[in-house]
């Protein structure tokens, strides 16, 4: 029996009825259509950035795997050779267009994770991400206060920041920057911001990744701002129950939108309204 094939924006989708999420049921075709519909909003953040992906070829109820090196199947990816910390060269990849995004989804990719720099300026990062990772069972209002505290500290440093849901337990505070400094400077700055929060409110926050230091505190995850580290892309689906999305939101929505409160259906409704990050790439701010 021949397997059914459908086509979405010129990309052939094999097994379009394959179930990727069980509750609610979401098919492979629906995932690809989601990425097709959000691509105009998503591509400015993802194009020309090295990506790592989470691929679930048989849905999230089966095994998923993390992939950071190119493979066969996506003719639209661009391969780039990168010098690693041990002075070896490894191949990574990025996409340049909507077809590349949809071909990844066709192969079962659900999550897209990004480097903090673009391939054209690989050694000069331009997108800093702070992930507020709370201890288990923490009151959501405490997490929201953490978001406000880090926003205030960044504002004191003359840096404008943007907010998105993580699709998990916390929020992401994102700082767009001009590509002007090295990874070491970038990484060190992010660490110092987290340490300022820890010193100022030691009962609320920790900059230490160890779980033992996180008891009744929020880990201000600055580590993802290192060379080779990644963070979940804006508009990316998460490979978790309910298909939550890492969604850009306005600051005045903080009290009403939970970190995992926007799913695929809600995300598609939101892209028909105003873009809360519309001026994200118009910022001239930079580290010195």
C-alpha positions as MATLAB code, in Angstrom:
seq = 'XXXXXXXXXXXXXXXXXXXXXXXXXXXXXXXXXXXXXXXXXXXXXXXXXXXXXXXXXXXXXXXXXXXXXXXXXXXXXXXXXXXXXXXXXXXXXXXXXXXXXXXXXXXXXXXXXXXXXXXXXXXXXXXXXXXXXXXXXXXXXXXXXXXXXXXXXXXXXXXXXXXXXXXXXXXXXXXXXXXXXXXXXXXXXXXXXXXXXXXXXXXXXXXXXXXXXXXXXXXXXXXXXXXXXXXXXXXXXXXXXXXXXXXXXXXXXXXXXXXXXXXXXXXXXXXXXXXXXXXXXXXXXXXX';
ca = [
       0.000    0.000    0.000;
       1.433    3.361   -1.026;
       1.954    5.825    1.794;
       0.059    9.102    1.532;
       2.036   12.224    0.619;
       0.856   15.802    0.818;
       2.534   19.063   -0.150;
       2.907   22.231    1.927;
       4.429   25.287    0.264;
       6.270   23.155   -2.248;
       7.638   20.690    0.326;
       6.452   17.085    0.040;
       5.306   15.738    3.401;
       5.508   11.971    3.782;
       3.224   10.288    6.313;
       1.322   13.539    6.973;
      -1.123   11.787    9.332;
       1.618   10.490   11.640;
       0.775   11.463   15.228;
       3.485   13.698   16.716;
       1.621   14.670   19.915;
      -0.948   12.499   21.665;
      -2.797   14.962   23.908;
      -4.205   16.726   22.004;
      -3.538   14.754   18.834;
      -1.324   16.763   16.481;
      -0.138   15.274   13.204;
       3.061   15.772   11.285;
       1.213   17.792    8.637;
      -0.131   20.103   11.343;
       3.403   20.655   12.679;
       4.683   21.524    9.198;
       1.722   23.841    8.590;
       2.433   25.535   11.913;
       6.001   26.299   10.875;
       4.789   27.464    7.465;
       2.374   29.898    9.107;
       4.877   31.295   11.630;
       7.835   31.325    9.234;
       7.566   35.031    8.431;
       7.880   35.871   12.141;
      10.366   33.111   12.973;
      12.884   33.271   10.119;
      14.493   36.621   11.063;
      15.643   34.995   14.329;
      16.679   31.619   12.943;
      18.134   32.281    9.488;
      21.937   32.247    9.224;
      22.361   31.015   12.822;
      23.879   27.648   13.567;
      21.085   25.454   14.866;
      20.756   22.317   16.923;
      17.483   20.458   16.638;
      15.332   17.997   18.547;
      13.942   15.466   16.131;
      11.107   13.065   17.020;
      10.566   11.012   13.863;
       7.832    8.927   15.497;
       6.338   11.567   17.763;
       7.133   12.564   21.334;
       5.796    9.286   22.761;
       8.735    7.498   21.113;
      12.424    8.317   21.270;
      13.559   11.822   20.313;
      17.161   12.822   19.724;
      19.261   15.980   19.777;
      21.159   16.731   16.580;
      23.775   19.420   15.976;
      25.652   18.118   12.941;
      24.326   18.064    9.369;
      23.032   14.899    7.782;
      21.323   13.867    4.584;
      17.747   14.721    3.715;
      17.549   18.515    3.808;
      18.857   19.997    0.583;
      18.249   23.530    1.891;
      20.670   23.459    4.830;
      24.035   25.200    4.687;
      27.012   23.379    6.191;
      29.657   25.394    8.014;
      32.984   24.182    9.406;
      33.637   25.487   12.915;
      36.835   25.377   14.948;
      36.066   23.811   18.329;
      37.662   24.463   21.702;
      40.155   21.624   21.248;
      41.303   23.111   17.912;
      39.476   20.535   15.821;
      37.063   21.343   13.026;
      33.477   20.105   13.093;
      30.628   20.615   10.649;
      27.511   22.422   11.851;
      24.568   23.712    9.850;
      22.048   26.489    9.442;
      19.063   27.326    7.263;
      18.499   30.323    5.034;
      14.853   30.161    4.005;
      11.371   28.835    4.591;
      12.004   25.665    2.590;
      14.872   24.760    4.904;
      12.625   25.234    7.928;
       9.808   23.132    6.459;
      12.117   20.360    5.290;
      13.399   20.039    8.854;
       9.811   19.761   10.108;
       9.073   17.191    7.390;
      11.874   15.029    8.826;
      10.317   15.121   12.283;
      12.118   18.112   13.775;
      10.047   19.760   16.497;
      12.525   22.014   18.332;
      15.003   24.545   16.943;
      17.828   25.796   19.177;
      20.060   28.716   18.162;
      23.589   29.948   18.611;
      23.886   33.496   19.946;
      25.715   34.668   16.816;
      25.094   34.567   13.090;
      27.236   32.529   10.718;
      28.418   35.738    9.063;
      29.742   37.050   12.410;
      30.399   33.760   14.144;
      32.823   35.108   16.749;
      30.744   38.195   17.617;
      27.500   37.199   19.362;
      24.450   39.424   19.108;
      21.629   37.754   21.061;
      21.940   37.244   24.826;
      19.446   34.994   26.600;
      18.748   34.652   30.310;
      16.668   31.603   31.191;
      14.945   31.838   34.571;
      14.827   28.249   35.755;
      12.861   27.925   39.032;
      13.029   25.185   41.629;
      10.259   22.601   41.376;
       6.856   23.757   42.577;
       7.766   27.421   42.914;
       4.940   29.967   42.997;
       4.624   31.466   39.487;
       4.500   34.969   40.993;
       8.015   34.495   42.334;
       9.205   33.566   38.861;
       7.512   36.659   37.451;
       9.240   38.810   40.056;
      12.515   37.317   38.896;
      11.741   38.422   35.361;
      11.054   41.953   36.573;
      14.261   41.992   38.613;
      16.484   40.981   35.708;
      14.718   43.419   33.393;
      15.404   46.208   35.918;
      19.093   45.329   36.224;
      19.500   45.282   32.452;
      17.697   48.630   32.227;
      20.159   50.091   34.752;
      22.898   48.957   32.356;
      21.104   50.801   29.519;
      20.048   47.571   27.854;
      16.565   47.001   26.515;
      15.294   43.446   26.851;
      12.461   41.353   25.452;
      10.335   38.609   26.952;
       9.240   35.187   25.741;
       7.793   32.040   27.202;
      10.131   29.067   27.340;
       7.470   26.443   26.796;
       8.712   24.955   30.068;
       8.965   26.111   33.700;
      10.374   29.617   33.237;
      10.639   32.675   31.054;
      13.425   33.854   28.768;
      14.664   37.440   28.854;
      16.424   38.243   25.573;
      18.798   41.122   24.818;
      19.525   42.030   21.171;
      22.984   43.503   20.639;
      25.202   44.723   17.866;
      27.871   42.099   17.078;
      30.801   43.956   18.618;
      32.552   41.868   21.293;
      34.115   38.423   21.630;
      32.407   35.369   23.075;
      34.529   35.652   26.215;
      33.355   39.217   26.873;
      29.758   38.324   26.054;
      29.769   35.240   28.294;
      31.485   37.073   31.149;
      28.942   39.904   31.019;
      26.017   37.450   31.233;
      27.658   35.705   34.191;
      28.158   38.992   36.025;
      24.502   39.956   35.553;
      23.454   36.661   37.148;
      25.955   37.173   39.978;
      24.607   40.673   40.661;
      21.138   39.177   41.103;
      22.536   36.482   43.387;
      24.369   39.010   45.572;
      21.458   41.427   45.705;
      18.818   38.805   46.520;
      20.665   35.682   47.789;
      17.440   34.112   49.063;
      15.815   34.371   45.612;
      18.430   33.633   42.964;
      21.501   31.575   42.204;
      24.026   31.770   39.396;
      25.257   28.255   40.192;
      24.061   25.510   37.884;
      24.142   22.819   40.592;
      20.709   21.542   41.596;
      21.690   21.692   45.272;
      22.012   25.475   45.017;
      18.572   25.822   43.478;
      16.472   24.874   46.508;
      13.661   27.440   46.748;
      15.589   29.679   44.342;
      15.606   30.559   40.665;
      18.683   29.639   38.653;
      19.556   32.557   36.375;
      20.910   30.489   33.515;
      23.626   32.592   31.882;
      25.626   29.582   30.641;
      23.749   29.371   27.362;
      25.573   32.572   26.330;
      28.822   30.720   25.722;
      30.260   29.873   22.319;
      28.582   26.716   21.073;
      25.736   26.877   23.596;
      22.186   27.269   22.307;
      18.765   28.494   23.378;
      15.315   27.630   22.090;
      14.276   29.758   19.114;
      11.368   32.192   19.256;
       8.245   30.488   17.863;
       9.740   26.993   18.217;
       7.468   24.190   19.353;
       8.692   22.200   22.367;
       8.700   18.401   22.271;
       6.511   18.223   25.374;
       2.968   17.266   26.207;
       0.495   19.754   24.748;
       2.959   21.153   22.169;
       3.833   24.381   24.020;
       5.645   27.119   22.119;
       8.497   29.434   23.088;
       6.544   32.564   22.231;
       7.491   36.259   22.232;
       5.109   38.171   24.487;
       4.713   41.791   25.572;
       5.981   42.868   28.985;
       2.462   43.750   30.089;
       1.413   40.127   29.490;
       3.816   38.742   32.086;
       1.145   38.368   34.771;
      -1.357   36.672   32.486;
       0.716   34.271   30.358;
       2.300   31.220   31.985;
       5.748   29.991   30.863;
       4.077   27.027   29.150;
       0.802   28.822   28.524;
       0.947   29.193   24.741;
       0.462   26.120   22.596;
       0.512   25.771   18.802;
      -3.135   26.772   18.411;
      -2.756   29.875   20.592;
       0.492   30.810   18.860;
      -1.185   30.793   15.447;
      -3.948   33.061   16.734;
      -1.367   35.466   18.159;
       0.589   35.961   14.944;
      -2.460   37.643   13.426;
      -2.133   40.440   16.006;
       0.606   42.953   16.808;
       4.157   41.666   17.070;
       5.495   42.391   20.599;
       9.076   42.149   19.271;
       8.497   44.290   16.183;
      11.479   46.572   16.906;
      13.825   43.782   18.098;
      16.314   44.272   15.263;
      16.204   48.070   15.375;
      18.233   48.295   18.577;
      21.681   49.878   18.392;
      22.800   48.738   21.825;
      26.096   46.948   22.270;
      28.560   45.759   24.872;
      31.933   47.483   25.113;
];
